[in-house]
Amino acid sequence: MTGAGLAAPFRQGPVRVRVPATSANLGPGFDSFGLALALHNEVTVRVTDHGLHVEVTGEGSAEVPRDERNLVIRSMRAAFERLGGQPPGLEVRCTNRIPHGRGLGSSAAAIVAGVVAARELVIGGTGELPDDAVLELAARLEGHPDNVAACLLGGLTVAWRDTFGGVRALRLEADPRIRAVLFLSEQTAATADTRRTLPEQVPHQAAARNVAYGALLIAALTRRPDLLLDATRDELHQPYRAAVMPASAALIDRLRSGGIAAVLSGAGPTVLALADAAEAPRVAALEVPGFRPMLLAVDTRGTGVELLVE
């Protein structure tokens, strides 16, 4: 797919976009809550006279396509269509640090990076495609808004569809004492596969309890970390996903039995433990066969853009 349209005026210099990893759901906030994490991918893009050249280094570099199938490229193409036309050529360099297929929002990061990079390459693109339109487009490409909202805005986010079907998101400031300890699984899982384990209906009482957990989680994450253990309980998705990722379920049970607020990160199989800054190093020091711990702060900046000069 090359530039049939040259209606949009393009920047001459390259653009670098920095996007954070994200953890969605956070227990009870299924398909709505997201938390940005201080682990970042970078995408550097410039418009060229012709063709498509893609370089990928880091996580997933052996499997990521170098052509139009690349998710960053597909997302850029969708944004360029919204902005008036495709450029004659593109040079794209991706530096990946977010693990793929482990529930850390790698696809959301690729989508947001592509859409924002395309917007910044078009002169006047920010006015034509403001952040709320970026969120809408990215959520459509991803299929759900939780990860893309946190990736775009940073911090703690709640995303939903409004009365008219549009995607909305609210950014909240996470309590600065909170740290994320990730237990990265050696296994991978596709979100589409784990979604097939979810029932079409759940008991009304379970849904009602999840409403309380979700409301409590907002308080816990923003000002009352002492409530995190109760606030991260869930009855909508984790019990059903446990059957297809028993090691992750067993680790969650082990951590929670020890008083640590642990949940599946997104669709898993990575386990996310939320702890205060004083406790987090102890949690990260736990040895768990099949999992690699990683201690991260909450990312408060979201997606960042740098206009480079050649």
Secondary structure, 3 states (H helix, E strand, C coil): CCCCCCCCCECCCCEEEEEEEEEEECCCEEEEEEEEEEEEEEEEEEEECCEEEEEEEECCCCCCCCCCCCHHHHHHHHHHHHHCCCCCEEEEEEEECCCCCCCCCHHHHHHHHHHHHHHHHECCHHHHCCHHHHHHHHHHHHCCCHHHHHHHHCCEEEEEECCCCCEEEEEECCCCCEEEEEEEECCCCCHHHHHCCCCCCCCHHHHHHHHHHHHHHHHHHHCCHHHHHHHCCCCCCHHHHHHHCHHHHHHHHHHHHCCCEEEECCCCCCEEEEEECCCHHHHHCCCCCCEEEEEEEECCCCCEEEECCC
